[in-house]
Amino acid sequence: MTNLQATIEAAWADRSLLQQAATTDAIHAVIEELDKGRLRVAEPTADGQWQVNDWVKKAVILYFPIQQMETIELKPFEYRDKMRLKTDYASQGVRVVPPATARYGAFLAPGVILMPSYVNIGAWVGEGTMVDTWATVGSCAQIGAGVHLSGGVGIGGVLEPVQAAPVIIEDGAFIGSRSILVEGCHVGKEAVIGAGVTITGSTKIIDVTGPEPVEYKGFVPARSVVIPGSIIKKFPAGEYQVPCALIIGQRKPSTDLKTSLNDALRDFGVSV
């Protein structure tokens, strides 16, 4: 990997190197490693933090200019793009329901189920995760094992700036329908995100379970149960309500990981 990284870093600094076979071979090798899950854009470290491998993101960005446009025909449909699609799902143990699409360079672990949905290049999706209908997993997003992305969930992608962390959803999280998680936000293990919650890198996430509010930004602690909320913000024209997310409790030990979102929220008297 050291040689690959050095080649990618050199090409990032000098794009004329994209004309050399050694450079294009290195880029293709990185994308193949991403596709097979042997390399990740971001990965957990021993101390529970996450490390962003920015040189890998650089390889993904450099992959676009070296690819040629081609027409793909799936009668009666026709597409025109630079990027290949993943293939050979049977050997990977992945279920893909038409017309779900995953680009080559995205890793899908055994047991992943793709309902009609989309997974972009550089993404990593863990074992047994469900990507439900019309959900999207953006470029380089990191989705853990046993996660449920409900219908219409939008997981944002990030390529630039290369040092920016991607969206991270840790193992066992349940993401409610039409939720939007973008700008490198981080959802901890087994958290429950209610339907329609929007979390960006700057969204206020307020724990309202104690006597005083506790505020987070862009991070949902493990096992938190989160619903949409709003707070008052002052503007020159007056005071207005702006969206936020409210932590209303913790997922109970009795709440099985396979429970429905409605069941998890019912523990707190919330319906969606």
Secondary structure, 3 states (H helix, E strand, C coil): CHHHHHHHHHHHHCHHHHHCHHHHHHHHHHHHHHHCCCCCCEEECCCCCEEECHHHHHHHHHHHHHCCCEEEEECCEEEEECCCECCCHHHHCCEECCCCEEECCCEECCCCEECCCEECCCCEECCCCEECCCCEECCCCEECCCCEECCCCEECCCCCCCCCCCCEECCCCEECCCCEECCCCEECCCCEECCCCEECCCCEEEECCCCCCEEEECEECCCEEEEEEEEEEEECCEEEEEEEEEEEEECCCCCCCCCCHHHHHHCCCCCC
